[in-house]
């Protein structure tokens, strides 16, 4: 083969490589609209539905406008993706209600998800990253934001302009510039979130009072900013408040609660700060009610299993530096296979341990200690067999004996009158 042919072949191979093998992920351009009548516009967009109620992505897309109530948008793991600044909004709702947004990756947009004047919207199990704003609400109340992974945004979550009575539960909000801010908002419940390593503030409140913030892990250098705001930072005793990475108090009462309050400012105090991080686990749905089991522990907690039909009511692993002391405070809802005569057996590393118990309200709190290594904790419930008063023992014995004699005589009589074989 001569030199000219070799050069030509090289050029052809290069064109094939750059045009064919370096194709990036496919992403539908433009805005996809789910219209009020249930139709998808444009009709060829990668959004599938069989019933005009559940809409499922079949590819990556750029932006979606939801114009219909009472629907589910399931990302099925696909991305709603922009190109950074000036990429607009990923999912936009204006005046909508009864919508669930789940299982999407939402990234590189001005705003990941925006709710304006919307209610009864559930945003759950999404990955929301590298946006200017991850989730924002305006004039939107009665919504649920749960179990999302929100990271590397300028602002993780923002509530503005009278977005009241929303629930923010079980999210991981980490490595954002600001984790979560609220402006002119009240009566929101913020619980069981990991708000960790955000650059400026974990939570910032601007003219926002009467919100309830408890059972969160607040781990960062500058944690809270409050401007003309007074909120509630605990759920009472013994449920407790939040875990604060800068709290310096101790727990001499052995109940998982710090002995001294954690003061934020003159209007904001956590009266019952947690003595260690809190882990909140899904215990399933029983009789139509969803339950959680909480573990406050200075150990690393993993492998949680709740399956009372297979022996132990609760099982999990604890890990810590060898030679150090560990503790757990486990919160179990009383309605979860509870009976008034129930006692508990607690095993750590296969060995029974002593525990203290706080039966309070709708929950039971079990506190116990152990020496660290890699160990398995098992908690089992047992029923107490009540003791009969001593004055009843003799009458019961006589009744049982009489019953046995009658049964024996009836058997002999039946045998005597039976025909011979």
N, C-alpha and C positions, 0 to 999 in steps of 0.2 A: 504493500500500500504506500503511495507516494505522500509527500509532505502535505500537498494541498488537500488530499482526501482525509488525512488525519486531522487537519485543522477544521475542516467542515464537520467531521464527526464530533469533535470536541464541542463545537458551537451548538450542534443539535442536542447533545447530551445536557449541556448547560441550560438550554432553553427548557428542556423537559424537566430538569431538576427544579428550576426556580418557578416554573408555571404549574407544575403538578404536585411535587412532593412537599412544597412549603406552603400549602394552603392552610390558613388558620381555621379556627372554629367558625362554623356557619352561624350567622345571626340575621334574623329577619329585620329589615330596615323599616323605619317609619313607625307610626303609632298603630297598635292593634286595638280595636274597640269591640267590647262586648256590649251590644246594644240593648235597649230596654225590652225589645221583643225577643231577645235571646240569640239573635244572629251574631255571627262573628264577621267583622269587617276589617280588612279585606277577606273575602271568602276563602282564599288559599292560604291564610295564615296558619302556622303550626299550632293551632289550638283546637283540641278535639272535644266534642261533647255528644252524648247519646240522648240526653234528656233535657237539655237546656238548663240544667241545674249544676252539674259538676263539669268544669272546664279544665282540661289537662293539657299541659304543654307537651309537644312532641319534638321540640328543638329549642335552641336558644333564641331569645327575642330581644328587642330593644326597649319597648315601652308598651304598657297596657293601660287602657282606660276602662274602668268598670262602670257601666251605665245601667246595670240591672241589679235588683235586690234579690235576696234569698238564693245566693249561689255560693259555690266553692270554687276557688282557683287553686288548682294543684300543680305546682311547678314540676313535680316528678323528678326533681334533682337537676333540671335544666336551669340555665342562667337567664336573668333579666339584666342585660348588661349595656352600659353606655361606653363612652370613650373619655370619661373624665369631665373636666369643667365644661359647662354649657351643654351637657348631655340631657338635661331635662329631668323628668321624674320617671322612675321605673314603674310603679303601680299607683294610679291616681283614683281616688274616690271622692265624689262631691255629692253630698246629700244622700248617701246610700245607707242601707241597714241590712242586718242579717247576712253577713258575708264572712266567709273563712278564707284566709290566704295562708297557704302552707307549702312546705317542701320546695322552696325556691332558693337559688343563689342570686342575690341582688347586689350588684357591684358597679363601681366606677360611674356613678350618676351624681347629679346635683342633689337629688333626694331619692332615697331608695323606695320608701312607701309614704304616701301622703294621704291623710284623712282630713277632709274639710266638711264640717257639718254632718258627720256620719256617726252612727250608733250601732251597737250590737255587732261589732266587727271583731273577729278573732284573727290575730296574726300569730302564727305558731310554727315552730320548727323550721325556721328559715335561717339561712346564713347571709348576713347583711354586712358587707365590708367595702372599704375604700370609697365611700361616698362622702359628700360634704355633710349631709344629714342622713343618718340611717333610717329613722322613722320619725315623722313629725305629725302632730295632731293640732288642728285649729277648730274651735267651736265643736268639738267632738266628745261625746260623753257615753258612758256605759259600755266601753270597749275592753277587750282582753288582749294583752300582749304577753305571750308565754313561750318559754322554752326556745327562744331564738338565740343564736350566736351572733353578737353584734360587736365588731372589732375593726380597728384601723380606720374609723371614720373621723371627720373633724368633730362632729357631734353625734353621739350614739343615738339617744332618744331626746326629742324635744316636744314638750307640751306647751301650747300657747293659747292665749285668748279664750279663757274660760272653757278649757277641756277638763271637765270635772267627772268624778265618780268612775274613773277607769281603774282597771286592775293590771298591775305589772308584776308577773310572777314567774320565777324560775328561769330567768334569762341570764346569760353570761355576757356582761358588758365590759369589755377589756380593751386596753391599748388605744382608746380614742383620745382626742384632745380634751373634750369634756364628755363625761359618761352620760349624764342625764340632767336636763334642765327643765324647769317649770316656770312659767310666767303667767300670773293672774289665773291660777288654777287652785282648786280645792277638792277635798273629799276623795282624793285618789288613794289607793292602797298599793304600796310598793313592798313586796315581801319575797323572801327566798331567792333573791338574786345574788349572783357573784359579780360585784362591781369592783374591778381589780385593775391596778396599774394604768389608770387614765392619767394623762399628762398634767392636767390642771385640777379639775374637780371631779370627784365621784358623783356628787349631787349638788346642784345649784338651784336655789329657790329665789325667785324675784316676785315679791308681792303675792306669795302663794302660801296660804295657811290652811290649817285643819286637814292636812294630809296625814296619812298613817304610814310609817316606815318602820318595819321590824323584821327580824330574822334574816337580814341580809349580811353578806360578808363584804365589808367596806375596807379595802386594802389599797392604799395609795399614800403618797406623801401629804398632799393637800386634799382633804377629804370633802369638806362641806362648806358651801357658801350660802348664807341666808341674808337676804335684804328685805326688811319689813315683812318677815315671815315667821310664823310660830306653828310648829307641827308636833305631832306625837311620834316618839321614837322608840316605843316599846309596846308590847302586847300584854302588859301586866305581868305579874308573877304567878306561876313560874315559867310561863312561855318565854318571857324575856324580850330583850331588845335586839341589838345588832352586834356582830363581832367587828371590833375596831382594831386595826393593826397598830394604832398608836395609843391604845389604852394601856395604862401601866398598873392598874389595880390587880388585886389577887382575889382568889376564891377560897376563903377559909371555911365557908359553910358547906363545901362539897355538894353543891347543887347545880354546878355549871353556870352560875351567875356571879359576876364580879361583885365584891362587897360594896364598892363605892360607885355612885352614878358617873356617867361620862357626860361632861358638860360641853356643849357646842358653843352656846352663847347664853345670854340672860333669858332668852325666850325659847330655847331649845335644849332639852336634856334627855338623854337616854337613862332612865332610872335603873334599868336592869341589864347592863351590857353583858353579852355572852363572854364566857371565859375562854372560849376557843372557837374556831370556825364551825359553822353549822352545815350539815349535809342533809338535804331534803330529798327523799326517795319516794317514788310512786309505788303505793301498795295495792294498786288495782281498784276496780270498781266492784263494790259489794252491795247488793240490793239497790242498785241504781245510784249509789253514792260513791264518788271518788275519794280515796283516802291517801294520806301521806304519812310516812314514818320519818321522824327527824332524829339525827344523831349529832350532838355537840361533842367534839372530841379534839384532843391535841394530837391524836394519831392521824395518819393517812388512812382513810376509810375507803374500801373498795369491795367489789364482788357482792353487793347487797342482793339477797334473795328473800322474798317474802312469799312463802307457799305453805300455809298451815296444813294443807292436805298431805304433805310429805314429811311430816315429823316436826322439825323446829319451826316455830312461828316466824322467827327472824334469824337470818344468818348473814354475817359479813366478816371481812378481814380487816385487821388493824395492823399497822406497821409503824415503827419508830426506831430511834437509835437504841441499840442494845445497852442495857444498864440504866435507862431512864424510865421514869414513871409515866404511865398513860392513864387516861380516864375517858369514860363515855357517859353521856347522859342521853338516854334513848326515850323518845316520846312516842307512845303508842295510843292511838284513839281507843277509847273504851268501847265504842260501838263495833270495833273490829274484833269479832269473836270474843267479846268480853262477857264475863259473868261475875256477879257480885262475890262469889266464893272462889274466884280464880287466884291462885298463887303463881309465882314465877320461879323458874330455875334458870340461872345464868351460868354459862360455861365459857371460859376463856382458855384457848389451847387445850380443850378437853377436860379442864379442871373446873369444878364448881367454885364460884366466887360469891362473897357476900355483897349485898347491895342495899342501898337505901331507896325507899319508894315514896313518891309524892303523888297521891291520888287527888287530882285537882280538876274540877270541872268535867269536861268531856275527854280528858286524857289522863294517862298514867305516865309518870316520869320515873325511870329507873337509873340510878347513878351507881357506878362501880369503878374500881381501879385495878391496875395490873402492872406488871413489869413488861417493858417493851421488847419485842422482837417481831417476827412475822407470825401472827396468831389469828385463829378463827374464833369469832364470838358467836355463840348460839343462845338464843332466848326461847324458852319453852314455857307454855302455860299449862298449869295443872289445876284440876278441880279438887277442892277439899271435901273429903267424905265427912259429913257431920257426925259428931259423937252423940249417941243416945244418952239421955240422962240415966243415971244408975237406977232410979226407981222404976224405969220402964223395962229394964233388962229381964227381970224374972217373969213378968207377965208375957213378954214376947216369947221367952223360952217355953213357957207352959203352953201358949197358943200353938207354937210350931210343933211341939211334941204331940199335942192332941190331934192336930191336922195329920201328922204322919201316921198315928194309930188308926184314924178313920180310913185313910187311903189304903192302909195295909189290910184292914178287915174287908173292905169292899173288893179287893183283889181276890182274897181267899173265898169269899162268898160267890163271886162270879165263876171261879174255877170249879167250885162244888156243884153248881147247877148246869155247867156246860155238858152237852151230850158227849158220850164216849165216841171216839174216832173208830 
